[in-house]
Amino acid sequence: MDFINEYRYIILPVIVWFAIQVFKVVYDLIKTKKFNFKRIMGAGGMPSSHSAVVTTLATLIAKHEGIDTAQFGIAFILACVVMYDAAGIRRAAGKQAQLLNKIVETPGLTGVEVSERLAEVLGHTPIQVIVGALIGIAVGLVF
């Protein structure tokens, strides 16, 4: 138990990330009736594991070190940047990938041949980010 307590800032966020990614694989299996192991490392979907990881870390630091520390300040700013990126920039990139895939796949529209599709699920909706953040805060407070 001392090992887990000593490395809680690493171990707990990694466990949260893994649990959420496994949940996404199982949910995808139930929904599509197909096993897609790529979901374990894939981005996007409900809830945001990125948001959960950074909020778990920030919450743990706030709880054990205090909110008036440099560590919490760094973790808080990191969490804000990651969540903004997940719901904003990466989501926009996913929408652009969707549009580009449609353009390239439209017969006769372009002479471009593409060997693989662009990844379309890159980011998260704001709800997915909020749910991930709430999971991270809850886990950080409980453990």
Sequence and secondary structure as in RCSB ss.txt:
>XXXX:A:sequence
MDFINEYRYIILPVIVWFAIQVFKVVYDLIKTKKFNFKRIMGAGGMPSSHSAVVTTLATLIAKHEGIDTAQFGIA
FILACVVMYDAAGIRRAAGKQAQLLNKIVETPGLTGVEVSERLAEVLGHTPIQVIVGALIGIAVGLVF
>XXXX:A:secstr
 HHHHHTHHHHHHHHHHHHHHHHHHHHHHHHHSS  GGGGT   SSS HHHHHHHHHHHHHHHHT TTSHHHHHH
HHHHHHHHHIIIIIHHHHHHHHHHHHHHHHSTTT     SS      S  HHHHHHHHHHHHHHHHH 
